[in-house]
Amino acid sequence: MVTGTKAGLVVHLRSILGRLDYRTLVMLDHFIGSSELTEYLLDNVVAAAKANGIRLIVALTNNWADYGGMDVYVKQIANSNNHDLFYTDAAIQIAFKNYIKTFVGRYINEPTILAWELANEPRFPRITSGSCTPATITAWAKVISAYIKSIDSNHLVALGDEGFYNQPGAPTYPYQGGEGVDFDVNLGISTLDFGTFHSYPEHWGQANNIQNWGTQWIADHAASQTKAGKPVIIEEFGVTTNQPTVYTAWFNQIVSSGLAGDLIWQSGSHLSQGDTHNDGYAVYPESAVYPLLSSHAAPVKARR
């Protein structure tokens, strides 16, 4: 966090509160008890962020199984491998709401937390129930965001999605709606305060057109921001090759388009026990990208 602050960063993405696994999920009549370890860890993260002048966007669960996330609820409560049930099963919704009530309630008056996100990258890539459509996640987002607002009126709320559009027949996959997300419709949900999107062209079939595709992706979401009259941020983006050139083009587009803000994935640090995790996207202080972050932060912060 100290390293990020020196680079001009003021918001950190993204502590995933829902780091449940099969050992920490406690079921009592479909209620989930709090994990003292999770509370302790998040308390430490909040304290470190506060000490460094950084605010946090906290995702309440994860679409992916890296830390348990949605699939734990589905397996433990519905005894199923059907990922889609996370969004529709009544017992799972009760359990997830109880989890939210415990942790969101703990931090209602904590200004270091900027926003709650319903989930990290919600989608249904494994459509096994046969009944899921983009309207499924939209309906779930309405219910869960309204529930968070009923508990905590002090913090912003966002979906935490990748910004996929729902335009069947569009030339590239992130626009086609196949992942069950409709960015423009979700941006219109009254209990969501801002929109989010991510950008990983190499993994989304655009490895031969990384820079230009990503620039247009940013421009399109800035247009959605204007149309909805609601802030939109690109809260994750990354490429593994030619980072300085690509990021310079994307930073220029972010500023010129008026996009509300951006967060790179991910800032790396050299610690006494070794380097922080590098999944191919990490930017360390000695890299050519690092000074670009500082110079980019200035015009973005100047708009506040």
Buried (B, 14 or more C-beta within 10 A) or exposed (E): BEBBBEBBBBBBBBBBBBBBEEEBBEEEEEBBEBBEEBBEBBEEBBEBBBEBEBBBBBBBBBBBEEBBBBBBBBBBBBEBEBBBBBBBBEBBBBBBBBBBBBBBEBBEEBEBBBBBBBBBBBBBEEBEBEEBBBEBBBBBBBEBBBBBBEBBEEBBBBBBBBBBBBBEEEEBEBBBBBBBBBBBBBBBBEBBBBBBBBBBBBEBEBEEEBBEBBBEBBBBBBBBBEEBEBBBBBBBBBBEEEBEEBBBBBBBBBBEBEBBBBBBBBBBEEEEEEEBEEEEBBBBBEBEBBEBBEEBBEEBEEEE
